[in-house]
Amino acid sequence: MTGPDTERRLAEAMTALAGQVHPAPDAYRTARVQWRRRERRRRLVLALLVAVVFALAVLAGLWVLNSAPTGSGTAPEPDRPPAATAPPRG
């Protein structure tokens, strides 16, 4: 029962099985609606993820800027004149 006879019987069985399969009349429309729904959900999840990452980055940046010690900036204090960078000529 091996060889060409088995292959022929298997091909006949598959042909008979394929002849019994009939797609639903609105199968394409249903599949398209489901695909669009999944695509919208995927885009919404991605947009939310980007927004959360952006918000976390902004919060981390504000936290770092706020946690800097006072008076450590490069701008001179308003009540003191700027330090001289070169010795005076004269």
Buried (B, 14 or more C-beta within 10 A) or exposed (E): EEEEEEEEEEEEEEEEEEEEEEEEEEEEEEEEEEEEEEEEEEEEEEEEEEEEEEEEEEEEEEEEEEEEEEEEEEEEEEEEEEEEEEEEEE
